[in-house]
Amino acid sequence: MSLHAVILAGGSGTRFWPLSRVKKPKQFLALVTKRTLIAETFARVAPLCPSERTWVVCGKDHVEGVRAALPDLPVAHLIVESVARNTAPAIGLACVHALREDRAATLMVLPSDHHVGRPDAFRDALALAAGACQNGDLLTLGIKPTRPETGYGYLRRGAEKAPGVFAVEAFVEKPDAATAGRYLQDPSYSWNAGIFVFRADAMLDALQRHLPKVHEGLTRSGDFAALQSISIDYGVMEPESQTTHRIALVPGDFGWSDVGSFAALPEVRALDARGNAVSGDAIAVDCDGCVVLSEGKRLVAAVGLRDLCIVDAGDALLVVPRERAQDVRAVVDSLKSQGRSDKL
């Protein structure tokens, strides 16, 4: 087996403003450790896949950021999308590039901006999936739910195909709260984290079946900008699960988090005695459950606060209740409408 890692770094998330900006999205932030999330992703899979078999797919605005964060990445393995076209074209493009170098390439596709608390268990799940996909199945990792989450899609698994490997019966949309509560109690449901393992040629075959125009654009015309913008889940994995039934799942419990907003940082960071996540030149006095980050050149002091996020980027300050941390994107929308590109 010839295992390659593909790190998808095309995201331009807005939920971490003011730390994240157009040319410095979430994957280039050191939100959990002293290393950026993309550098953590690169290091996490290095025991399975050395740098010479690692690829990164990103947009033009993020080339410099990737090169700075991953100096060991081979220059030829930085795949630059001319325009953003979602994950199906991006993954297909990685398949084409990997197969040019290695006709037996098996790919592990990884988001660049997630956190994994138990890397050894994560690598074990990836290795199991890599072995299980050699028959042509497309594998995905399913995350054991830890709460009734309504913001994620779910996978429903069926019969066991091999030890630790299960058929995927269905891709399930984001549920309401009551349904998510039922999923939490049912071991057949897993969170869909967008982590995939497959033979590169098998994925291209699936693209040809379900997205023939995307396949043709990748393998013949070469006009990436003309391709349909569609996710790998909607474009390939879901229809494949309904037709050929060649989608399989390896369930995993390895401390995964998508680090979806500032509110999630207490779940993945070291905390003080009262549950505050504090970093930089910052102080929290008589505070509970707060996120206080100082990335600027001034002291940030919080006193007597509960469940707030306070983030100082030097040129902009954000204050938001933790329960509304997802609404930070509204600030970005407002800045865009005001033409405040200097803060984007």
C-alpha positions in Angstrom: 0.0 0.0 0.0 1.3 3.5 -0.9 -0.3 5.9 1.5 -0.6 9.7 0.7 -2.0 12.5 2.8 -4.1 15.2 1.3 -4.8 18.2 3.5 -7.6 20.5 2.3 -6.7 24.1 3.2 -9.1 26.0 1.0 -11.4 27.2 3.7 -11.8 30.9 4.5 -13.8 30.7 7.7 -15.3 33.8 9.3 -16.0 32.5 12.8 -12.6 33.4 14.2 -12.6 37.1 13.3 -10.7 39.2 14.3 -7.9 36.7 14.5 -8.8 35.2 11.1 -8.7 37.4 8.0 -9.1 36.8 4.3 -5.4 35.8 3.9 -5.2 34.2 7.3 -8.1 31.9 7.9 -8.6 29.5 10.8 -6.1 26.8 9.6 -3.3 29.4 10.0 -4.2 30.2 13.6 -2.5 28.6 16.7 -5.8 28.0 18.5 -5.0 25.0 20.5 -1.2 24.7 20.8 1.7 26.9 19.8 1.5 25.5 16.3 -1.1 26.4 13.7 -3.9 24.0 13.1 -2.6 23.1 9.6 0.9 22.4 11.1 -0.7 20.2 13.7 -2.5 18.3 11.0 0.7 17.8 9.0 2.6 16.6 12.1 -0.3 14.3 13.2 -0.2 12.1 10.1 3.6 12.2 9.6 4.1 8.8 11.3 1.9 7.3 8.6 2.9 9.5 5.7 6.2 11.4 5.3 6.3 14.8 3.8 7.2 13.5 0.3 3.8 11.8 0.2 1.8 14.7 1.6 -0.2 17.1 -0.5 -2.0 20.4 0.3 -4.9 21.8 -1.8 -5.5 25.6 -1.3 -6.5 28.8 -3.0 -4.2 31.5 -4.4 -4.7 33.7 -1.4 -3.3 31.0 1.0 -0.2 29.8 -0.9 2.2 32.0 1.2 0.5 30.9 4.4 0.8 27.2 3.6 4.5 27.6 2.6 5.2 29.4 5.9 3.3 26.9 8.0 4.7 23.8 6.2 8.3 24.4 5.2 8.9 20.6 4.7 6.1 20.2 2.1 7.5 19.6 -1.3 7.0 22.5 -3.6 5.3 20.4 -6.3 2.8 19.0 -3.7 1.1 22.4 -3.1 -1.9 22.2 -5.4 -3.4 25.6 -6.0 -7.0 26.0 -7.1 -7.6 28.8 -9.5 -11.1 29.3 -7.9 -12.9 27.7 -5.0 -15.0 24.8 -6.1 -15.8 23.0 -2.9 -14.5 19.6 -1.9 -15.4 17.3 -4.8 -13.3 19.1 -7.4 -10.6 19.7 -4.8 -10.3 16.0 -3.9 -10.5 15.0 -7.6 -7.7 17.4 -8.4 -5.6 15.8 -5.6 -6.3 12.3 -7.0 -5.1 13.4 -10.5 -1.9 14.9 -9.1 -1.1 11.9 -6.8 -1.7 9.3 -9.6 0.7 11.1 -11.9 3.5 10.3 -9.3 2.1 7.0 -8.0 -0.4 4.8 -9.8 -1.0 2.9 -6.6 -1.8 5.9 -4.4 -4.1 5.6 -1.5 -5.3 8.9 -0.2 -6.1 10.1 3.3 -8.1 13.3 2.9 -8.0 15.5 6.0 -9.4 19.0 6.8 -6.6 21.3 7.8 -8.4 23.0 10.7 -9.5 20.3 13.1 -8.0 19.2 16.4 -7.4 15.6 17.6 -6.8 14.9 21.3 -5.5 11.4 20.8 -3.4 11.2 17.7 -2.3 7.6 18.2 -6.0 6.4 18.1 -6.6 8.7 15.1 -3.7 7.1 13.2 -5.0 3.6 14.1 -8.4 4.4 12.6 -6.7 5.8 9.5 -4.5 2.8 9.1 -7.5 0.5 9.4 -9.4 2.5 6.8 -6.4 2.4 4.5 -6.3 -1.4 4.6 -10.1 -1.7 4.2 -10.3 0.5 1.1 -8.0 -1.6 -1.1 -11.0 -3.5 -2.5 -12.2 -0.2 -4.0 -14.5 0.9 -1.2 -14.5 4.6 -0.3 -13.9 4.9 3.5 -14.9 7.6 5.9 -14.2 8.0 9.6 -17.2 8.4 11.8 -16.8 10.2 15.1 -18.5 8.9 18.2 -20.9 11.7 19.3 -20.4 13.2 22.7 -23.4 15.5 22.8 -26.7 16.0 20.9 -25.1 18.1 18.3 -27.4 19.8 15.7 -24.7 21.5 13.7 -23.1 18.3 12.2 -24.3 15.8 9.6 -24.4 12.2 10.8 -23.6 8.8 9.3 -25.8 5.7 10.0 -23.8 2.5 9.9 -25.1 -0.9 8.9 -23.6 -4.4 8.9 -19.9 -5.0 9.8 -18.0 -5.7 6.6 -14.7 -6.5 8.3 -13.4 -6.2 11.8 -14.0 -2.6 12.8 -15.3 -1.6 9.4 -19.0 -1.1 8.7 -21.2 -0.4 5.7 -22.7 3.1 5.5 -26.5 2.9 5.2 -27.1 6.6 5.0 -25.8 10.1 5.2 -28.1 12.0 7.5 -28.6 15.8 7.4 -28.2 18.0 10.4 -30.9 17.0 12.9 -33.1 19.0 15.2 -32.4 18.8 18.9 -34.8 16.0 19.7 -33.5 13.9 16.8 -29.9 14.6 17.8 -30.7 13.4 21.3 -31.9 10.1 19.9 -28.8 9.8 17.7 -26.6 10.2 20.8 -28.2 7.2 22.4 -27.9 5.0 19.2 -24.5 3.5 18.6 -25.2 3.2 14.9 -24.9 7.0 14.4 -21.6 8.9 14.0 -20.7 12.4 13.3 -19.6 13.0 9.7 -16.2 14.9 10.1 -15.2 14.9 6.4 -12.2 12.6 6.8 -11.9 10.1 3.9 -9.6 7.3 2.9 -9.7 5.7 -0.6 -7.6 4.5 -3.5 -7.2 7.5 -5.8 -8.3 5.6 -8.9 -11.4 4.4 -7.1 -12.4 8.0 -6.3 -11.9 9.1 -9.9 -14.1 6.2 -11.0 -16.8 7.3 -8.6 -16.5 10.9 -9.9 -16.9 9.6 -13.4 -20.1 7.8 -12.4 -21.7 10.6 -10.4 -20.1 13.8 -11.6 -19.0 13.1 -15.2 -18.5 16.7 -16.1 -16.3 17.3 -13.1 -14.3 14.1 -14.0 -13.9 15.3 -17.6 -12.8 18.7 -16.5 -10.2 17.3 -14.2 -8.8 14.6 -16.5 -9.2 16.2 -20.0 -10.1 19.9 -20.3 -8.1 21.1 -17.3 -10.5 24.1 -16.9 -10.9 24.0 -13.1 -12.8 27.3 -13.0 -15.6 25.8 -15.2 -16.2 22.9 -12.8 -19.4 22.6 -10.7 -19.0 23.7 -7.1 -20.2 20.7 -5.0 -19.1 18.9 -1.9 -17.8 15.3 -2.0 -20.6 14.2 0.3 -23.4 15.4 -2.0 -21.6 14.8 -5.2 -20.0 11.3 -4.6 -20.4 9.7 -1.2 -24.2 9.9 -0.8 -25.1 8.7 -4.3 -22.4 6.0 -4.1 -23.9 4.8 -0.9 -27.3 4.5 -2.6 -26.1 2.8 -5.8 -23.0 0.7 -5.6 -23.0 0.5 -1.7 -19.2 0.9 -1.8 -19.1 3.4 1.1 -17.8 2.1 4.4 -17.0 3.6 7.8 -14.5 3.1 10.5 -15.9 4.5 13.8 -13.4 6.4 15.9 -13.2 8.0 19.4 -10.0 10.0 19.4 -10.8 13.4 20.9 -11.9 15.0 17.7 -13.1 18.6 17.5 -13.7 20.8 14.5 -12.9 23.8 16.7 -15.9 25.5 15.3 -15.8 28.8 17.1 -14.2 30.7 20.0 -16.8 29.0 22.3 -15.2 25.6 21.6 -11.7 26.6 22.8 -12.4 25.6 26.5 -13.0 22.0 25.1 -9.5 21.8 23.6 -7.3 24.1 25.7 -5.8 23.9 29.1 -8.0 25.9 31.5 -7.5 27.7 34.8 -9.3 26.6 38.0 -12.5 28.3 37.0 -12.8 27.0 33.4 -11.3 30.0 31.6 -9.2 29.7 28.5 -6.7 32.5 28.8 -3.7 33.2 26.5 -1.3 36.1 25.6 -1.1 39.1 27.8 -4.4 38.5 29.4 -5.8 38.2 33.0 -9.2 36.8 34.1 -10.2 37.7 37.7 -13.3 36.3 39.3 -14.4 35.0 35.8 -16.0 31.7 34.9 -16.1 29.9 31.6 -14.6 32.8 29.6 -12.3 32.9 26.6 -9.8 35.8 27.0 -7.2 36.0 24.2 -4.7 38.8 23.7 -2.9 38.7 20.4 -2.1 42.4 20.3 0.5 44.4 22.2 -1.7 45.3 25.2 -2.9 43.7 28.3 -6.5 42.5 28.3 -8.0 42.2 31.8 -11.4 40.7 32.5 -13.1 41.0 35.9 -16.3 39.4 37.2 -17.5 38.0 33.8 -19.3 34.8 32.9 -19.3 32.9 29.6 -17.9 35.6 27.4 -15.4 35.5 24.6 -13.0 38.5 24.6 -10.5 38.5 21.7 -8.0 41.3 21.0 -6.2 41.1 17.6 -4.4 44.4 18.1 -6.3 46.3 15.5 -9.8 45.0 16.4 -11.5 43.8 19.6 -14.3 41.3 19.8 -16.6 40.8 22.8 -19.4 38.2 22.4 -21.3 35.8 24.7 -20.1 32.2 24.3 -23.6 31.1 23.3 -23.5 33.5 20.4 -19.9 32.9 19.2 -21.2 31.5 15.9 -22.7 34.9 15.1 -19.2 36.4 14.7 -19.7 35.9 10.9 -22.3 38.7 11.2 -19.5 41.1 12.0 -17.7 40.1 8.9 -20.8 40.6 6.8 -21.3 44.0 8.3 -17.7 45.0 7.6 -18.1 43.8 4.0 -21.3 45.9 3.6 -19.4 48.9 4.9 -16.5 48.4 2.6 -14.1 47.9 5.6 -11.7 45.7 3.7 -8.9 46.9 6.0 -10.4 44.8 8.7 -11.1 41.7 6.6 
